[in-house]
Amino acid sequence: QVRLVESGGGLVQAGGSLRLSCAASGRTFSYYALGWFRQAPGKERSFVAAINANGGSTYYEDSVKGRFTISRDNAKNTVFLQMNSLKPEDTAVYYCAAEFTRAPPGLSETTYNYWGQGTQVTVSS
């Protein structure tokens, strides 16, 4: 069982930055691939970024490549999403998720076993 708690969301102007954190409970954090997803108003939840269990491989949705960076600290059971050059279209509730796998992480929410409660990110124009 893994419990995930996101933090770091907020209101920022376009072009600004935010760093999301997701703290996980449990002693097997390093066995999980981790992902960030987002859900904008009126839209379905969609993939943003993912990182494999040992942190050696990362994956990004095309619209955030070069602007967002996912990373993890297995010693602190935490995954991060550094978001730079934010745009109004990045406005959404951001969720972290964990998938019990040492393989490359899935890019679909259906492969993830555990989810956080979400944190709101609002980018003003």
C-alpha positions as CSV (number, residue, x, y, z in Angstrom):
1,Q,0.0,0.0,0.0
2,V,1.3,3.5,-0.9
3,R,-0.2,6.8,0.1
4,L,0.7,9.8,-2.0
5,V,0.3,13.4,-0.9
6,E,0.9,16.2,-3.4
7,S,1.9,19.8,-2.5
8,G,3.3,22.9,-4.2
9,G,0.4,24.0,-6.4
10,G,-0.8,27.5,-6.5
11,L,-1.4,30.6,-8.7
12,V,1.4,31.8,-10.9
13,Q,1.6,34.2,-13.8
14,A,2.4,33.0,-17.3
15,G,6.1,32.5,-17.7
16,G,6.5,31.7,-14.1
17,S,7.6,28.5,-12.3
18,L,6.2,26.1,-9.8
19,R,7.7,22.9,-8.2
20,L,5.3,20.2,-7.2
21,S,6.2,17.6,-4.7
22,C,4.6,14.2,-4.0
23,A,5.5,12.5,-0.7
24,A,4.9,8.8,-0.5
25,S,4.5,6.5,2.4
26,G,5.7,2.9,2.5
27,R,9.1,1.2,2.5
28,T,9.1,0.0,-1.1
29,F,9.1,3.4,-2.8
30,S,12.1,2.4,-5.0
31,Y,10.0,-0.4,-6.5
32,Y,7.5,2.0,-8.0
33,A,7.5,4.0,-11.2
34,L,5.9,7.4,-10.7
35,G,3.9,9.6,-12.9
36,W,2.3,13.0,-13.0
37,F,-1.1,13.5,-14.6
38,R,-3.4,16.5,-14.9
39,Q,-7.0,17.3,-15.4
40,A,-8.1,20.6,-16.7
41,P,-11.7,21.8,-16.3
42,G,-14.0,19.9,-18.6
43,K,-11.3,17.6,-19.8
44,E,-10.2,14.1,-19.0
45,R,-7.2,13.4,-16.9
46,S,-4.1,13.1,-19.1
47,F,-0.4,12.1,-18.8
48,V,2.2,14.7,-18.1
49,A,5.4,13.0,-17.1
50,A,6.8,9.7,-15.6
51,I,10.0,8.4,-14.2
52,N,11.1,4.8,-13.7
53,A,11.8,3.2,-10.4
54,N,15.5,4.0,-10.2
55,G,15.2,7.4,-11.7
56,G,17.2,6.6,-14.8
57,S,14.6,7.2,-17.4
58,T,12.0,9.9,-17.8
59,Y,9.1,10.4,-20.2
60,Y,7.1,13.5,-21.1
61,E,4.0,14.5,-22.9
62,D,5.0,16.6,-26.0
63,S,3.5,19.9,-24.8
64,V,5.7,20.0,-21.6
65,K,9.0,18.7,-23.1
66,G,11.7,21.3,-22.4
67,R,9.6,23.1,-19.8
68,F,8.8,20.4,-17.1
69,T,11.3,18.1,-15.4
70,I,10.3,15.1,-13.3
71,S,12.8,13.8,-10.7
72,R,12.7,11.6,-7.6
73,D,14.6,11.2,-4.3
74,N,14.2,7.6,-3.2
75,A,15.9,8.3,0.1
76,K,13.1,10.8,0.9
77,N,10.3,8.9,-0.8
78,T,9.4,12.0,-2.9
79,V,8.9,12.7,-6.5
80,F,9.0,16.2,-8.0
81,L,7.7,18.0,-11.0
82,Q,9.6,21.2,-11.8
83,M,7.4,23.4,-14.1
84,N,9.0,26.3,-15.9
85,S,7.7,28.7,-18.5
86,L,4.2,28.0,-17.4
87,K,1.3,28.7,-19.8
88,P,-2.4,29.3,-19.1
89,E,-3.1,26.0,-20.8
90,D,-1.1,24.3,-18.0
91,T,-3.9,25.2,-15.6
92,A,-5.2,21.9,-14.1
93,V,-5.4,19.8,-11.0
94,Y,-2.1,17.8,-11.0
95,Y,-2.0,14.3,-9.6
96,C,0.9,12.0,-8.8
97,A,0.5,8.3,-9.2
98,A,2.5,5.2,-8.5
99,E,2.9,2.0,-10.5
100,F,4.4,-1.1,-8.9
101,T,6.9,-2.0,-11.6
102,R,10.7,-2.0,-12.3
103,A,9.8,-1.8,-16.0
104,P,9.4,1.5,-17.9
105,P,6.3,3.3,-16.5
106,G,3.0,3.3,-18.3
107,L,1.8,6.4,-20.0
108,S,-1.8,5.6,-19.3
109,E,-3.6,6.2,-16.0
110,T,-5.0,2.7,-16.2
111,T,-1.5,1.2,-15.4
112,Y,-1.1,3.1,-12.1
113,N,-2.1,1.5,-8.8
114,Y,-2.1,4.5,-6.4
115,W,-3.1,8.1,-6.7
116,G,-2.7,11.3,-4.7
117,Q,-5.6,13.7,-4.0
118,G,-4.3,16.3,-6.5
119,T,-3.0,19.9,-6.2
120,Q,-4.4,22.8,-8.1
121,V,-2.1,24.8,-10.5
122,T,-3.5,28.0,-12.0
123,V,-1.6,30.0,-14.5
124,S,-2.9,33.5,-15.2
125,S,-2.3,35.3,-18.5
